């Protein structure tokens, strides 16, 4: 029996939760991005936030 814990991976923990309200146009933009890039909404939002750092 292993001493390692079962559950979510800990290589890149995400302890912070973010909740936002968006209008229909914004969610359509996000959903289209996610569909084209085969990512979840959460990953799409993360990608958008990371792109702010590049500006």
SVG drawing of the C-alpha trace seen along z (x, -y; Angstrom):
<svg xmlns="http://www.w3.org/2000/svg" viewBox="-27 -46 31 48">
<polyline fill="none" stroke="black" stroke-width="0.4" points="0.0,0.0 1.3,-3.4 1.7,-6.4 0.7,-8.9 -2.7,-10.5 -5.4,-9.9 -7.1,-12.9 -6.3,-15.9 -2.8,-16.3 -0.7,-18.8 1.8,-19.9 -0.2,-23.0 -2.6,-23.6 -5.5,-26.1 -6.6,-27.1 -8.3,-30.3 -11.9,-30.4 -13.1,-33.2 -16.8,-33.9 -17.8,-36.5 -21.0,-37.6 -20.8,-38.2 -23.2,-39.3 -24.3,-37.1 -21.7,-38.5 -18.9,-37.7 -19.9,-34.1 -20.3,-33.6 -16.8,-34.8 -15.5,-32.6 -17.4,-29.5 -16.2,-30.1 -12.6,-30.3 -13.0,-27.2 -14.6,-25.3 -11.8,-26.3 -9.0,-25.4 -10.7,-22.3 -10.4,-23.7 -12.8,-24.0 -14.3,-27.4 -12.0,-27.5 -9.0,-27.0 -10.2,-29.6 -10.6,-32.1 -7.1,-31.2 -5.7,-31.7 -7.4,-35.1 -5.9,-36.2 -2.4,-35.0 -2.7,-37.0 -3.1,-40.2 0.4,-39.6 1.8,-39.8 0.4,-43.3"/>
</svg>
